[in-house]
Structures are given as structure tokens and as C-alpha cells.
């Protein structure tokens, strides 16, 4: 029977070492001015009409 090189053996992930050492860069690590932030706002009532949204805090 043929010997397989990968099947049935543990294969380390490419980014694993960067993740466990803290060197991996994530989108939240960036802190640039002018980045747009968004928040999902949903209705608390099913099939209700949204008549207005208070955006004063935004």
C-alpha cells in the first residue's frame, strides 16, 4: 500500500505561530483616522415599521 504524506497526519497551520506569539495583525489592530464604523440596528418588534432613528449620539 502507498504511503501518504499528509492523510492521517497532523499538519501545522501557516498562520498558527503568528497567532500564538501575538504577531498576527487583525483589522481591530489598525487605528487610522477616517475609518468608517457601523452598527446594525434592528426593530424589537416583528413586522413593525421603523418611523425614525435617533442619530444624535452618532
C-alpha positions as a printed Julia matrix, in Angstrom:
58×3 Matrix{Float64}:
   0.0    0.0    0.0
   1.23   3.52  -0.78
   2.47   5.83   1.99
   0.59   9.11   2.08
   2.42  12.25   3.1
  -0.49  14.2    4.62
  -3.53  11.95   5.09
  -3.88  10.92   8.72
  -1.07  13.19   9.92
  -1.14  16.48  11.8
  -0.34  19.48   9.6
   0.57  22.81  11.28
  -1.36  25.83  10.01
   0.55  28.55   8.18
  -0.56  31.37  10.5
  -0.52  29.36  13.73
   2.84  30.6   15.02
   1.94  34.25  14.36
  -1.35  33.85  16.24
   0.13  32.24  19.35
   3.04  34.69  19.56
   0.85  37.78  19.06
   2.49  38.86  15.81
  -0.65  38.32  13.7
  -2.33  41.53  12.52
  -6.1   41.85  12.81
  -8.42  44.55  11.48
  -9.05  45.83  15.03
  -5.3   46.41  15.48
  -5.36  49.22  12.91
  -6.05  52.66  14.35
  -6.25  55.05  11.4
  -8.27  58.25  11.24
 -11.18  58.34   8.83
 -12.22  54.69   9.21
 -15.99  54.26   8.92
 -17.68  52.38  11.77
 -21.17  50.92  11.51
 -23.66  49.31  13.88
 -26.65  47.17  12.96
 -29.91  48.5   14.34
 -32.93  46.21  14.29
 -36.5   46.57  15.46
 -37.55  45.0   18.76
 -40.93  44.13  17.22
 -41.54  41.7   14.37
 -43.26  43.2   11.3
 -43.11  46.71  12.77
 -42.44  49.86  10.76
 -39.47  51.99  11.81
 -40.71  55.57  11.75
 -37.47  57.21  12.8
 -33.95  56.64  14.15
 -32.3   58.98  16.66
 -28.76  59.55  15.35
 -27.83  62.37  17.75
 -25.22  60.21  19.57
 -23.63  59.26  16.27
